[in-house]
Amino acid sequence: MAPVTRVYDWYGDGRLLVADLGLACCTLEFEAATLGRPEVDPAVHLASSPAALAVVVSGTVPDALVPVVHQAVAALGRETGCTPAVVAYGACASSGGPYWDSYAVADGISQFLPVAAYVPGCPPPPGSLEDALAGLVGAPA
């Protein structure tokens, strides 16, 4: 699970854990959205709580990193015993962004992972991540 660097208890009550798989510039907006949210050890936390798990993929996904992203999401699922909901954060993760026609860039992560939510923008504002995550757990934004 090396590519996933941080996991947050999004609401502070165990309902939703959010893992960061940041690859490029939208990661800065993700970091802004996480200010003040507690980091947790997902394996310990999920063993004691029926929390939902989301993996936020942000930034450009070069074709060379497609297997790494796929493996990171799968590894997090295996490690926690919970199927992660994948969030495409920003234009690049959603559709390739301004690099959509590049021979070396994936045209969005939905080409190789099921995506539960898309957050548009280049970059998307931090608050839009809150809205997308609330939709995953049925919480008010």
N, C-alpha and C positions, 0 to 999 in steps of 0.2 A: 504494500500500500504506500510505497514511498512518494509517488507524485502528490497524494493528498496530504497537505501540510497541516491543516487545521480543521477541527470539527467544532461547531458551535451549538449550544442549546439555544435555539432561536428565540423562544419565548421565556426561557428561564424556568420552565415547569416540566420539561421532559417530553412535551408533545411532539416536538419536531427538532431533529438534529440536522444540521446543514454542514456538508463537507465542501471545502473549497478545492477545485481543480482549475487553478488559474494558469492561463497560458500566455496572455498578452495584456494589452492596455486596459481592457475592461476589468481586470483584476483590481485595479486601483479603486474603481467604483464599488466593487464587492467589498473591499476592505473598509471603505467609508460606511457601507451599510451595516457592517458588523461591529462598529464601535460600541462598546459598553455591553456586548453580549458575551456570556461566559463560554470559554473553551472547555471541552470535555474530552475524556477518553471514550470513544464510541463503543468499544467492546465491553467495557465495564458498564457504561450507562445503559446500553440496550439490553444487557443481560438482566437488569433489574427493572426495566420499564418497557412498555409496549409502544415506544415512540416510533413515529414515522421518520424516515431517513431520506434526505434530498442531497443530490450531488449537483453543485452549480459548476458548469463548464463555462468559462469565460475566455474570450479571445480567439484569435485565429488558430485553426487546427490544421497544421501542415499534414499532408498525406503521410509523411514519415512518422508522425505522432499518433495517427489513428490507432494502431495497435496498443500503444501505451495508454491512451485515454480509455479504450475499451477494457484493457486489463485492470486499470486502476478502479474503474467502476465495479467490475466483477469481483475484484479482490476485496473491496469494501463490503460488498454484499456477503461474500463468504465469511469474512472476519466478524461481521456483526450478526449474521443470520437473518438479515432484513433486506428485502429487495429495495434498492434505492430508486427514488423518483428522480429523473434527470431533468435539470433545468438548463436550457440554452440561454445564456446571459449575454446579450448584445448581438449585433448584426453578424459578426464573424462566426460565432458559435451557431447562430440560427441558420445562416444561409451562405456563409463565406464572406459576407460583407463586401468591402471594396475589392477584395481579392477573389471574388466568385469565379472569375474566368482564368485564374492562374492554373497552370498545369500541376502545381505542387500544393494546392490548398483544397481541403475538403469543402464541398458546398453545403456545409452545415453538419452538425453531429447526428441529425436524424438519418443520415445515410448509413450509420453503423450502430446507433443506439436508439431505443424508443425514448422519445422526449415527452415528458409530462407537461411542461410549461415552457413557453417562449417569452423572453423579455426583450422587446425591440429597443433599438437605439445604438448610437455610435458616438459616444458611449451612452448606455442607459443610465438614467438617474438612479441613485441608490434606493429611493423610495419605491421605484417600480419593482424591485426585487421583493420588497415586503408584500406588495400586492400579489405577485405570482406565488409566493410561498404560502400566503394566507389561503389562496385558492386550493392548494394541495391538501390542507388539513381542515378546510371549511371554517376557518377563523375569520372574523372581521378584520379588514386591512387597517 
